[in-house]
Amino acid sequence: MASLQKLKLVDAIRQVIAADRPFLGICIGLQVLFSRTEEGGDYECLNIVSGKVKRLPLGLKTPIWAGTK
């Protein structure tokens, strides 16, 4: 969210969605549409979709990004 605010993209994203134009949000792009996220801390997001993204419990097997080891 800090990067979106710094780049002045928050209003642009809101305008695209308000105009009922297609918006593709993958991973963090989808998370920022919610009210809040627990990923990497507890952050306020765009609140376009009501709800909170919950961090998965530690120790739970999850898919890893190909760039990580």
C-alpha positions in Angstrom: 0.0 0.0 0.0 2.9 2.4 0.8 4.2 1.8 -2.7 0.8 2.4 -4.3 0.4 5.6 -2.4 3.9 6.8 -3.2 3.4 6.1 -6.9 0.0 7.8 -6.7 -1.9 4.7 -8.0 -4.5 4.4 -5.3 -6.9 6.8 -7.0 -6.3 5.3 -10.4 -7.1 1.8 -9.2 -10.3 3.1 -7.5 -11.3 4.9 -10.7 -10.9 1.9 -12.9 -12.9 -0.3 -10.5 -15.6 2.4 -10.0 -15.9 2.7 -13.8 -16.7 -1.1 -13.9 -13.6 -1.7 -16.0 -11.8 -5.1 -15.8 -9.1 -5.2 -13.0 -6.8 -8.3 -12.7 -5.4 -8.7 -9.2 -3.1 -11.6 -8.7 -1.7 -12.4 -5.2 -0.9 -9.0 -3.6 -3.0 -7.3 -6.3 -6.0 -9.1 -5.0 -5.1 -8.6 -1.3 -5.0 -4.8 -1.7 -8.6 -4.8 -2.8 -9.7 -6.0 0.7 -10.2 -3.9 3.8 -7.0 -5.1 5.6 -4.3 -7.7 5.3 -2.2 -9.6 7.8 0.5 -10.5 5.3 3.8 -9.0 6.5 2.0 -7.2 9.4 -1.4 -5.6 9.7 -2.1 -3.1 7.0 -5.1 -1.1 5.9 -5.9 -1.7 2.2 -8.3 -0.2 -0.4 -11.5 -1.5 1.2 -13.1 -2.2 -2.2 -13.9 -5.7 -1.0 -15.0 -5.9 2.6 -12.9 -8.4 4.6 -9.5 -9.2 6.0 -6.8 -11.3 4.3 -5.6 -13.7 7.1 -2.0 -14.9 7.2 -1.8 -18.7 7.0 -0.6 -20.4 10.2 3.2 -21.0 10.5 4.2 -24.5 9.7 1.4 -25.0 7.1 2.8 -26.3 3.8 2.1 -23.7 1.1 3.2 -23.3 -2.5 6.4 -21.5 -2.9 7.3 -19.0 -5.6 9.7 -20.4 -8.2 12.3 -17.7 -7.3 12.6 -18.8 -3.6 14.5 -21.8 -2.2 
